[in-house]
Amino acid sequence: MNTDAVHKVVRLDENELQELTLEVKETLANGSLYPEKAKENFTTLNMWNVLRQSRSASAMIRKWSN
């Protein structure tokens, strides 16, 4: 069996660490970019529509298979 070992910890000296942490160019997303959606309640009308759509899908499959 051939295996290659890769070290998980990378050792950096003080200069390399300072250079890497000197400037970070990234943008943090806040709530203004992705507004929260209003939570919709699952009502009996939603349940009725789910059942209606499932019935029509199964009916179409039965119709096409004959």
ChimeraX attribute file (.defattr): number of C-alpha atoms within 10 A of each C-alpha:
attribute: neighborCount
match mode: 1-to-1
recipient: residues
	/A:1	2
	/A:2	3
	/A:3	5
	/A:4	5
	/A:5	5
	/A:6	6
	/A:7	7
	/A:8	6
	/A:9	6
	/A:10	5
	/A:11	9
	/A:12	10
	/A:13	7
	/A:14	8
	/A:15	8
	/A:16	11
	/A:17	11
	/A:18	11
	/A:19	9
	/A:20	10
	/A:21	8
	/A:22	8
	/A:23	8
	/A:24	7
	/A:25	4
	/A:26	6
	/A:27	6
	/A:28	5
	/A:29	8
	/A:30	8
	/A:31	7
	/A:32	7
	/A:33	8
	/A:34	8
	/A:35	8
	/A:36	8
	/A:37	6
	/A:38	6
	/A:39	6
	/A:40	6
	/A:41	7
	/A:42	8
	/A:43	8
	/A:44	9
	/A:45	9
	/A:46	11
	/A:47	11
	/A:48	11
	/A:49	11
	/A:50	11
	/A:51	12
	/A:52	11
	/A:53	12
	/A:54	12
	/A:55	12
	/A:56	11
	/A:57	12
	/A:58	11
	/A:59	12
	/A:60	11
	/A:61	11
	/A:62	10
	/A:63	9
	/A:64	8
	/A:65	7
	/A:66	5
